[in-house]
Amino acid sequence: MSAAYQSVQAGHSAIQFQYEYPEIAKEWYTKSNYLIYLSVENLEELQTLIKKLEKSHIKYSVFREYDIDDQITAIAIEPSDKTRRLVSNLPLM
């Protein structure tokens, strides 16, 4: 997946997160407003990350791309120290 395509997918997931978790999004917007774009190698790694988020009770939003059979293409994750520790090993996009 190209960096441009990844960026668009990440944008979709960020907007979805804002609608699913408006209070968290509002707090993020007023307190930090930082965005960090990370990447994984493939869908399997993304699904593994989602399982870790669930196990850690970290909120996230999944974006599925209609044009490619509703495949998961990006997620947005709740900002927190717990999140930072969980994703610290992922490379920047």
ROLOSE-407985 format. One line per 5 residues: their letters; for each residue x, y, z of N, C-alpha, C. Coordinates in nm, 3 decimals. Layout:
% ROLOSE-407985
A	X,Y,Z,X,Y,Z,X,Y,Z ~ ...
% end
This chain:
% ROLOSE-407985
MSAAY	0.085,-0.117,0.000,0.000,0.000,0.000,0.090,0.124,0.000 ~ 0.065,0.217,-0.089,0.148,0.337,-0.098,0.128,0.427,0.023 ~ 0.226,0.513,0.048,0.218,0.606,0.161,0.099,0.699,0.146 ~ 0.070,0.742,0.024,-0.045,0.831,0.001,-0.175,0.759,0.036 ~ -0.188,0.636,-0.007,-0.309,0.558,0.022,-0.320,0.533,0.172
QSVQA	-0.208,0.499,0.236,-0.208,0.478,0.380,-0.253,0.604,0.453 ~ -0.207,0.719,0.408,-0.243,0.845,0.473,-0.394,0.871,0.465 ~ -0.451,0.845,0.349,-0.596,0.864,0.333,-0.671,0.769,0.426 ~ -0.629,0.644,0.432,-0.696,0.546,0.519,-0.685,0.588,0.665 ~ -0.567,0.636,0.704,-0.548,0.683,0.842,-0.639,0.801,0.872
GHSAI	-0.656,0.889,0.776,-0.748,1.002,0.794,-0.890,0.955,0.817 ~ -0.932,0.856,0.741,-1.066,0.800,0.760,-1.082,0.745,0.903 ~ -0.982,0.673,0.950,-0.994,0.612,1.083,-0.994,0.720,1.192 ~ -0.918,0.827,1.172,-0.916,0.935,1.272,-1.052,1.003,1.281 ~ -1.113,1.027,1.167,-1.246,1.090,1.167,-1.348,0.995,1.230
QFQYE	-1.338,0.868,1.199,-1.430,0.770,1.259,-1.414,0.769,1.411 ~ -1.288,0.773,1.459,-1.263,0.775,1.604,-1.331,0.896,1.667 ~ -1.324,1.009,1.601,-1.385,1.131,1.653,-1.536,1.113,1.672 ~ -1.601,1.046,1.581,-1.745,1.022,1.593,-1.778,0.915,1.696 ~ -1.695,0.813,1.705,-1.722,0.704,1.800,-1.689,0.742,1.944
YPEIA	-1.589,0.828,1.962,-1.543,0.866,2.096,-1.527,1.018,2.104 ~ -1.637,1.093,2.095,-1.626,1.239,2.088,-1.560,1.303,2.211 ~ -1.582,1.248,2.328,-1.521,1.307,2.448,-1.369,1.289,2.449 ~ -1.323,1.170,2.409,-1.179,1.146,2.402,-1.118,1.235,2.294 ~ -1.185,1.246,2.180,-1.136,1.329,2.071,-1.129,1.476,2.113
KEWYT	-1.228,1.522,2.185,-1.229,1.662,2.231,-1.113,1.687,2.327 ~ -1.091,1.596,2.419,-0.980,1.611,2.514,-0.846,1.612,2.440 ~ -0.831,1.520,2.345,-0.708,1.517,2.265,-0.688,1.650,2.191 ~ -0.794,1.700,2.131,-0.786,1.822,2.051,-0.746,1.942,2.135 ~ -0.799,1.950,2.255,-0.772,2.067,2.340,-0.642,2.056,2.418
KSNYL	-0.594,1.933,2.444,-0.476,1.917,2.529,-0.346,1.892,2.452 ~ -0.351,1.818,2.340,-0.224,1.790,2.272,-0.230,1.817,2.122 ~ -0.331,1.762,2.056,-0.349,1.779,1.913,-0.235,1.718,1.831 ~ -0.162,1.623,1.887,-0.055,1.554,1.816,-0.111,1.434,1.740 ~ -0.056,1.411,1.621,-0.088,1.293,1.544,0.042,1.218,1.516
IYLSV	0.037,1.087,1.530,0.151,1.003,1.496,0.099,0.893,1.405 ~ 0.159,0.881,1.289,0.121,0.779,1.193,0.223,0.666,1.197 ~ 0.176,0.548,1.233,0.261,0.429,1.242,0.215,0.330,1.135 ~ 0.295,0.227,1.114,0.254,0.129,1.013,0.284,-0.013,1.061 ~ 0.216,-0.105,0.998,0.240,-0.248,1.017,0.264,-0.307,0.879
ENLEE	0.318,-0.427,0.876,0.352,-0.490,0.748,0.231,-0.536,0.668 ~ 0.126,-0.583,0.739,0.016,-0.645,0.666,-0.109,-0.653,0.754 ~ -0.214,-0.704,0.698,-0.342,-0.715,0.769,-0.330,-0.804,0.892 ~ -0.253,-0.910,0.882,-0.236,-1.000,0.997,-0.175,-0.925,1.117 ~ -0.075,-0.844,1.092,-0.014,-0.766,1.201,-0.113,-0.664,1.257
LQTLI	-0.195,-0.607,1.170,-0.295,-0.512,1.216,-0.398,-0.582,1.305 ~ -0.439,-0.700,1.266,-0.535,-0.777,1.346,-0.474,-0.819,1.481 ~ -0.346,-0.850,1.482,-0.277,-0.883,1.607,-0.274,-0.761,1.698 ~ -0.247,-0.645,1.641,-0.248,-0.521,1.719,-0.386,-0.495,1.778 ~ -0.489,-0.516,1.701,-0.626,-0.497,1.749,-0.654,-0.588,1.869
KKLEK	-0.610,-0.712,1.862,-0.628,-0.804,1.975,-0.556,-0.755,2.099 ~ -0.436,-0.700,2.082,-0.362,-0.644,2.196,-0.434,-0.523,2.255 ~ -0.492,-0.440,2.170,-0.568,-0.325,2.217,-0.688,-0.370,2.299 ~ -0.758,-0.469,2.249,-0.874,-0.522,2.320,-0.834,-0.578,2.455 ~ -0.728,-0.655,2.457,-0.680,-0.715,2.582,-0.638,-0.608,2.683
SHIKY	-0.586,-0.496,2.633,-0.540,-0.387,2.719,-0.651,-0.285,2.750 ~ -0.770,-0.308,2.696,-0.885,-0.217,2.716,-0.855,-0.076,2.668 ~ -0.788,-0.068,2.553,-0.759,0.060,2.490,-0.861,0.079,2.378 ~ -0.923,0.195,2.375,-1.025,0.222,2.274,-0.958,0.248,2.138 ~ -1.027,0.207,2.033,-0.977,0.225,1.897,-1.094,0.221,1.801
SVFRE	-1.072,0.271,1.682,-1.171,0.265,1.575,-1.108,0.194,1.456 ~ -1.186,0.112,1.393,-1.141,0.037,1.276,-1.206,0.099,1.152 ~ -1.124,0.127,1.052,-1.179,0.172,0.924,-1.168,0.059,0.824 ~ -1.280,0.030,0.759,-1.286,-0.074,0.656,-1.313,-0.006,0.523 ~ -1.234,-0.042,0.423,-1.246,0.019,0.291,-1.346,-0.059,0.206
YDIDD	-1.454,0.008,0.173,-1.560,-0.051,0.093,-1.507,-0.100,-0.042 ~ -1.417,-0.023,-0.102,-1.368,-0.055,-0.236,-1.285,-0.183,-0.243 ~ -1.240,-0.233,-0.128,-1.162,-0.358,-0.129,-1.226,-0.458,-0.032 ~ -1.354,-0.484,-0.058,-1.429,-0.587,0.015,-1.433,-0.566,0.165 ~ -1.446,-0.441,0.207,-1.456,-0.406,0.350,-1.336,-0.452,0.431
QITAI	-1.221,-0.459,0.369,-1.099,-0.497,0.439,-1.057,-0.386,0.536 ~ -1.006,-0.426,0.651,-0.953,-0.329,0.746,-0.827,-0.268,0.684 ~ -0.825,-0.135,0.675,-0.709,-0.068,0.617,-0.638,0.024,0.716 ~ -0.707,0.063,0.823,-0.645,0.153,0.921,-0.724,0.150,1.051 ~ -0.652,0.184,1.158,-0.718,0.203,1.286,-0.667,0.333,1.348
AIEPS	-0.749,0.391,1.433,-0.708,0.506,1.514,-0.718,0.460,1.658 ~ -0.621,0.497,1.738,-0.611,0.447,1.874,-0.616,0.561,1.974 ~ -0.684,0.535,2.084,-0.695,0.630,2.195,-0.555,0.674,2.242 ~ -0.535,0.804,2.258,-0.405,0.851,2.307,-0.392,0.827,2.458 ~ -0.282,0.765,2.498,-0.256,0.743,2.640,-0.114,0.688,2.656
DKTRR	-0.066,0.689,2.778,0.065,0.629,2.806,0.063,0.479,2.777 ~ -0.049,0.416,2.808,-0.065,0.273,2.782,-0.054,0.245,2.632 ~ -0.118,0.329,2.552,-0.111,0.315,2.407,0.033,0.334,2.359 ~ 0.098,0.436,2.410,0.236,0.465,2.369,0.326,0.344,2.393 ~ 0.311,0.282,2.509,0.393,0.163,2.539,0.360,0.048,2.443
LVSNL	0.233,0.031,2.413,0.191,-0.081,2.329,0.241,-0.069,2.184 ~ 0.248,0.052,2.134,0.285,0.071,1.993,0.428,0.121,1.974 ~ 0.504,0.128,2.079,0.640,0.185,2.072,0.733,0.112,1.977 ~ 0.702,-0.011,1.945,0.788,-0.090,1.855,0.750,-0.075,1.708 ~ 0.642,-0.005,1.678,0.598,0.009,1.539,0.672,0.123,1.469
PLM	0.706,0.104,1.342,0.776,0.210,1.269,0.682,0.322,1.228 ~ 0.740,0.440,1.211,0.663,0.552,1.157,0.625,0.523,1.013 ~ 0.511,0.573,0.971,0.465,0.552,0.834,0.554,0.628,0.738
% end
